[in-house]
Amino acid sequence: MTSQARAPWNKDLFTVALHASGQKIWRLYRREFFALFPPATVAWLLDTGDCKLVIRARDGETEFRFQSGPSETLSLPLAPDEMRRSSLARALTERGLSREGTKVFLEIPRDAFFVRRFDIPAAAEANLARLLIADIERKSPFRLSDVVHGHTLQRKPGAPDKFVVNLWILRRDIVSRVIEAAGVAWGDLDFVMPANDGGQAEKGPIIPLARGSEPSHWFRNVALGLCAATILLSLLGSLALIWRIGQAAGALDAELADVNARATSVRKMADQAVAESRLLQTLRAERAKGPGFGDLWEEISRILPDGAYLTELRLTDGKNDERFVDLVGLAESAVGLPALFEKSPIFTDASLTAAITPNAADKREAFSLRVKIKRRGAVEAK
């Protein structure tokens, strides 16, 4: 239960942190990018305009006022009679301005707007545009084609999961009457907004009209396209780098596996060499204890008389690393065999282990003899 309750919290916390970090990175990137250009160029790129012209309709009178722009332009106001005789574009040209660089705002009294206030959940913010259209069509006495509208949005006090929406609706026929009296056309307007009476009334929205929604300048689109291409190329470069690192890691893993296999083979060979070395050391140690089997066989062959032969020969170990040779065979005279072995530099303590028995078939005597093998030091001393 604890893990299930904790998962949404972790997800929300991660989402909020990621969103905040993304906004910080975007603001930093945007600020540093625009710092590369002069302020005039930045204004052109952002399509903010260098001049702001406000047309105020109040008490049946129309006033044209420049609120921003060159100082010489601010000192040459426009008059409705001049607008009726010519056009807005020509009047601006005579003042050294361009129509594209001037934003035209139509200011209308607040009482001409129909204002609706309602609450929406925070999750519905993404669908606010459709909610506004549905509210106009269902809960206002106007048709959508007969009005222009804008809105303000703010958090509801005491309810952080809700927004307060103020929907401002203005009839198009009111706008038509005002601009007809001012001598301008719909195409001359960029925005319409409610007048600010200077009191504590809520600030209204700035509603974009047809010209305000036109596409941006081509240079701005190219600049934004280049920025997007830069980000895309950076992303592709990062992906290519990650892919190359993965390929290098795979090749390194293959080389490590090959080296590991060769190391295992070398380790086996080393273990086999160690085992053989130990065996060789053991053989050398055994050889150091006394003569080898070849030496024993050669000495026995030398001692035995010509008429004697063996039917059995055994090497046995005794106590205290003593070694013995048991001989069984036939000889013409077996009694003198122990004396012969006693004279050998290799053997000692020769004795018969069984009674001598004559063999009538071979006309020889059967014997069983045991001799002790001398140690290597005793043999070398003699």
N, C-alpha and C positions, 0 to 999 in steps of 0.2 A: 504493500500500500504506500509506503514511504517513497519508494522509487517511482511509482506512477504519479504521485503528487508532485514530486520534485522535477520530473521531466519537462512539463510545460513551463515551469519557472525558469529552468535552465535555457530552454529554447527562447523564451521571451527576452531574457537577459542577453543572450548571445545576439539576437536580432537587433535589439536596441543598441548594443555596443557596436555591432557591425555597421548599422545605419549611421550612428554618430561619427564613427571613424571615417566612413566613406564621405560624409559631408565635409569633415575637416580637410581630408585630402583633396577633395574637389575644389573647395574654397582656396586652399593654398595653391593648387595648380592654376586655377583661374586668375588669381591675383598676380602670380609670378609671370604668367603668360601675357596678361595685359600690361604689365609693367615694362614690357619690351617696346611698346608703341607710345607715341605722343598722345596726350588726352584727346585731341581732335580725331585722331585715327581710331581711338577706342570708342569714341562716341559714334563714329561712322560704322564701325564693325558691329556695335550693339544696336544700331539703328535707333538711338535715343534722340537724335536731332540736336542741332545747335541752338534752335530757337523754339519758343513756346508761345503760341498765339491763342488767347482766350476770348471767345465771343460770349458776352454776357447779355442775356435777355431778362430785363427787369422792368416792371411797370410799363410795359408797352414800348420801351426804348431798348435799343441795341448798342452795345459798346464793344469796340475792338481794342484789346490791350495786349501788348507784348510783355510777357513776364520773364523772359530770358532771351539772350542774344546779344549782339554787338550794341554798344552804348549809343552809336549814332542811329540805330534802328529803333531803340526804345524812345528816342526823342521825336520820331515821326509816326504818330498813331494813325490808324486807319479810321475812315468814316464810312457809314453805310452808303452815303451818296456816291462815294468813290467806287465802292463795290458794285453798285448798280450800274454805273457807267462802264466799268471794265470787268475784270475777273480777278479772283484772288491770286492766281499764279502771276498775272501781270503786275498787280500791286506789290507783290513780294519781290519780283524781279527789279522793279524800280527802286526798291530799298536795299538792293544788293543781297537778297536772299533767294533761295531756291525752294520750290514747293516740296521737293523730296527731303530737304533738310529742316523743314518746319512742321511741327505737330500742332494741329488745330483742335482745340477743345471747345465744346459748346456747353456753356453753363446755364442750367435751367433751374428755376426755383424749386425748392424741395416739395412744395405742396402739389406740384404737377406729377409726382411719382406716387405709385401705389406700392406700399411696402407691406410685405408679409414676413412674419417671424415664426420660425418653427425649429424644433430640435431634431438632430439626427445622431445615431450612434457613430462612434469614431470609425468603426469598421466600414461604414457606408461612404466615407469621404471619397474613395476612388470612383464611386458612381454618382457623385454630386451633380454633374452636368445633366444626366438623365433625370435625376430627381427634381431638378429645377424645372425642366421642360414639362414633366408630368404634373408638377404643382401648378404651373401656369394654365395648363389645359384643363385640369380638373377642379381647381379651387379658386380660380379667378374668373371674372366676367369677360376676359379678353381671349382672342385667338392668338396663337403664337406668331402668326405672320403679321399681325397688326401692332406688335410691340417690340421694343428692345429691352433687354434686361441685364442686370448685373447682380452681384451679391457680395456680401462680406461674411467672413467665417471666423469664429473665435471660440475658445474653450468655454464651456459652461461652468460658471463658478460653483464649486462644491460637487461637481460631477466631471471628473477628468476623462471619463470614458464617453462623453457626449460633446457635440458641437452645437453652438447657436448660429443659425443661418438667417441672415436678413436679406430677403429677396426684394430688389428694387425693380419695379416695372414701369416703363414709360411708353405712352402711346405714340405711334409714329406720326399721327396727324398733328400732334402738338409740336413735334420736332419740325415737321414740314412748314407749319405756320411761322415758327421762329426763324428758320433759315430763309423763308421767302421774304420776311420783313428785313432780314439782314442782307439780302442780296447775294447769298451764297447757295451752293447746291449740295446735295447729299455727298457727292463725290469729293467735295472740299473738306469734309469733316473726317477727323480721325477718331475722336472720342466725344462722349457726352457724359456729363456728371452733374450731380445736384449741387446747388450753390451752398456755400458755407456761410451761415448767418452770423458766425462769430460767437455764438453761444456755446452751451454745453451739449448741443445736439450731437448725435452720433455722426461720424464722418461717413459719407456715402461712398459707393464704389465708383471707379472710373470705367465706364462701359465702352468697349471698343466697337466701332462701327465697321462698315464694309472695308474702308481703306485701311483701318487698323489691323485687319486680318490678312492683308496682302502678304505675299511671300517676301522674305528678306532680300537684301541686296545680294547680288551674285558673289561679290567679294567676300561678304560675311559667310555665305554658304561654302565658298572655297576654303576659307580659313577654318571653319568648323570641320569641313571634310578632311583637311590636312591634319587637324588635331585628332580626329577619329582614326585616320590612317596611321598616325604616329602611335596611338594607343594600340591599334590592331597589330602593327608591325612589332611593337614591343611585346605584345602577348605572343605573337607567333615566334619571335626570337626566344622568349622564355620557354615556350613549348619545345622549340628545336633544341635549346640547351638541355632541357630536362630529358628529351629523347636521346641526345648524344651521351649524356651522363648515364642513362639507362643502358645504352649500347656498350659504353666503356665498362660499366659495372658487369654486364653479362660476359664480355670478353675476358675481364679480369677473373670472374668466377670460373670460366672455362680453363684459363691458364692455371689458376690455383688448384682446380681439380686435377689437371694434368701433372702439375708439380707434386701434388699430394700422392697421386698414383705412383709416380716415379720414386718419391721418398719412401712409400710403402715397400716398393720392390727393393730399393737399396737397403731398407731396414731388414727385410727378410734375408737378403744376401749377407748383411752384417751379422744377423743372428746365426745364420748357417756357418759363417766363418768362425764366429765365437765358439759354436758347438764343436766344429772340427778342430779348432785350436785346443779346446779343452780335452778332446779325445786324444789329440796328439800329445798333449802334456801328460795325460794319463798313461799313454803308451810309453812315453819317455821315462816316466816315473817307474813303470813296471820294468822297463828295460834296465833302469838303473839298479833295481833290486837284485838282478841276477842275469845270467846268460839267456839268450833267446832260444826259441824252439829249434831253430836251425843249428845253433851251436850245440845244443843238447843232442840232437840227432847225429850230428857229425862225430861228437865225442863218444856216444854209445857205439856207433859203427866202428870207430877206431879201437875201442876196448874189447868188444866181443871177438872171440877167436873165429877163425875161418869156418869151423864146423858147426858154429852156433847160429841160430836164427830166432827171431821173436815172432810170437803169435799175437801179442798184445802189449801195448805201451800206453800208460796213463800218467797224466800230470795231475797231482793233487796238492791242495793247500792245507797246511797244518796251523798250529798255534804260533803266535808271535811272528807272523809273516814267513813261516817256514814253508818250503816247497819240496815236494818229493816226486820221484819217478818210480812207478811200479812197472816192472818188466816181467813178462810171462813168456816162456819159450822153451826151446830144446837145445842142449849142448852135449858134446861128447864127454865133457867132465865139468859138471856144474859146481863142484865143491870149490874150485879155485876162482870162481867168478867174483865173490865179494872182495878178495884180495886184489884182483885186477882193478875194480872200481875205486878201491881205497887209494890207489896210486894216481888216480886222475886228479888234475888241478881243479876240476869242476865239481866232482861228486865227493861225498864223504858219508860216513855211517852206513856203509853197505851191509845188508843183512838179508838172509833168506827168510821169507815170510811163510814158507810151507816146506814140508819134507820133500826131498829129492826123490823122484820116482822114475824108475827105468821105463823106457818105451821100447818094447820088443820090436815093434814094426819098423821104427826108424833107427833102432840100435843106438839111441841117445837117451839122455836123462832129462826129464821134465823138471823145470825149476820155476820158482816164483821169488823175485828179488825186488827189494825196495832200497833205493839210494836217496840220500838227501842232497839237495842242490846247495852248493855253497853261495854265500852272498857275494855281490860284486866286489866289495872291498877285499874279502878274503881271497877271491880268485886273482885279483890284480896284485895282491901282496905276494903270491906264489909265482 
